[in-house]
Amino acid sequence: MSVFVSVLTQNILPIMLVASFGYWLRRRFEVHLSTLTSVVFNVLSPCLVFSSLVTSQLPGDELLHLAAFTAGTILTMGGLALLLSRLLRLGRAETAAVVLIAMFTNGGNYGLTLLQLRYGGEGLARGVVYFVTSTLFFYTLGVLIASLGQLSWRAALARVARVPAAYAAVLAVVVYGLRLPVPAPLLAGITVAGQGAIPIMLLILGMQIADLRRGETTRFVWPAVGLRLLVGPLVGLGFAALLGLTGVGRSAMILQASMSPAVFCLILAAEFGLPTSAVARIVVYSTLLSSLTLAAIITLLGL
């Protein structure tokens, strides 16, 4: 119990505190949420991905294992979400929403902050690999899935091609893989911008909670919450064992796979005409409940 309480107070409470600032800002000053999300989506998040990856000192073999873990868990959760949607007889847009929610966790603002607080630089470095890999999937496959909720395959692929952040993420992988030199002033500027991504994303999370309105809960909300918070950790545990992950890498990956849904799922939902209200409820309910599920996972698995 002492470990559970320690995780809640030392690791998760600071995250919720920053999110509460966003809640207060939204209620008190009516800050424009769309402006902040646009800044993070198109500038700060790509800068964080780029600077974190090109300066990474992780061994190449470990990087591949961590990236394989991320890809495996994302695709598996997508398959399970598709199955759940079929069982619930959901429509096209609703299915796209559930699949997005299941596949993409809040591995940026929430996950990276938790890993840094709990494991320091080692945890953050490994968590960034998950974040980078999932970002590549999000800006490509995620946008494609969201587009397919309303558009044809051809139109959906065209929308993916117009997402600038996808090119930034691919560029980061190329620079890292080929070890291309980046001018120091340029890298320093990108790094500074990237450091602003996490706190602002936490503020956005709080603002999303402030926007939640009372109303009828859509029937797939709680099944989607359960899939993300209860099945996600089991899938992560299985892939960690399959790939032989150990130490901080194992802990960081399992926690990233256990996070609540990414806030950006709501951005995609609004952009592509998916059921935004239901997605907002899933994101908010999962985020609030995840403080308990993450503390329980850390305690039970000794992470």
Secondary structure, DSSP 8 states (H G I E B T S, - for coil): -HHHHHIIIIIIHHHHHHHHHHHHHHHHH---HHHHHHHIIIIIHHHHHHHHHHT----HHHHHHHHHHHHHHHHHHHHHHHHHHHHTT--HHHHHHHHHHHH-B-TTHHHHHHHHHHHHHHHHHHHHHHHHHHHHHIIIIIHHHHHHTTS-HHHHHHHHHT-HHHHHHHHHHHHHHHT----HHHHHHHHHHHHTHHHHHHHHHHHHHHT-------TTHHHHHHIIIIIHHHHHHHHHHHHT--HHHHHHHHHHHTS-B-THHHHHHHHTT--HHHHHHHHHHHHHHHHHHHHHHHHHHT-
